[in-house]
Amino acid sequence: MIKYTNQFLLKLEEMIGESDYMLRYEKGNFKSGYCVLKDQKIMIVNKFYTTEGKINALLDIVKGTELDTSKFSEKNMKLYEELQQTSVSN
């Protein structure tokens, strides 16, 4: 299910874009590679990560954060539901 490609990364970014969170890639020394500011609804991922690292960070965020799915398209809702049932493996 999880493919570590730029195309899959774009799908995740599009899905998050339809939620109430804003996704940003910035430099930083986050221990986990990302930071979530829940009050401001901002997700920040280390911009120096590889595609695989960015995907894993986004999957961790999606699994640990409750997103507003009311604005999701049918395709993104299906992806979101599949991701909720998938475990992240490296």
C-alpha positions in Angstrom: 0.0 0.0 0.0 2.7 2.5 1.0 5.0 3.4 -1.9 8.0 5.6 -1.1 7.7 7.7 -4.3 7.3 11.4 -5.0 3.8 10.7 -6.4 2.7 9.1 -3.1 4.2 12.1 -1.2 2.1 14.4 -3.4 -1.0 12.4 -2.6 -0.3 12.8 1.1 0.3 16.5 0.7 -2.9 16.9 -1.2 -4.9 15.1 1.4 -3.4 17.2 4.2 -4.1 20.3 2.1 -7.8 19.4 2.2 -7.8 19.2 6.0 -7.7 22.1 8.4 -3.9 21.8 8.8 -1.2 23.6 6.9 1.9 21.6 5.9 5.3 23.3 5.8 8.8 22.0 5.1 11.4 23.9 7.1 14.9 23.3 8.4 15.1 22.4 12.1 16.5 19.9 14.5 13.3 18.2 15.5 14.1 14.9 17.3 11.3 13.1 15.5 11.9 14.9 12.2 8.7 16.8 12.5 6.7 19.2 14.7 2.9 19.6 15.0 1.5 22.9 16.3 -2.0 21.7 17.1 -3.3 25.0 18.4 -2.2 26.8 15.1 -3.0 23.7 12.9 0.5 23.6 11.4 2.6 20.6 10.5 6.3 21.2 10.0 8.5 18.5 8.5 12.3 18.7 8.1 12.9 19.8 4.6 16.3 18.0 4.4 14.6 14.6 4.7 14.6 12.2 1.8 11.3 11.4 0.2 11.0 8.2 2.4 11.7 10.2 5.5 9.1 12.8 4.6 6.5 10.1 3.9 7.2 8.4 7.2 6.9 11.7 9.1 3.6 12.5 7.4 2.3 9.1 8.1 3.2 9.4 11.8 1.5 12.8 11.9 -1.7 11.6 10.1 -1.9 8.6 12.5 -1.4 10.8 15.6 -3.5 13.8 14.7 -7.2 14.0 14.2 -7.9 15.7 10.9 -11.1 17.4 9.8 -12.3 15.1 7.0 -15.4 17.0 6.2 -13.8 18.8 3.2 -12.0 15.6 1.9 -12.7 14.5 -1.6 -13.9 10.9 -2.0 -10.4 9.9 -3.2 -8.6 11.5 -0.2 -11.2 10.1 2.2 -10.4 6.6 0.9 -6.7 7.2 1.3 -7.2 8.6 4.8 -9.2 5.5 5.9 -6.6 3.1 4.4 -3.8 5.0 6.2 -5.6 4.7 9.5 -5.6 0.9 9.1 -2.0 0.6 7.9 1.0 0.3 10.1 4.2 2.2 9.3 7.1 0.0 8.5 10.7 1.0 7.5 
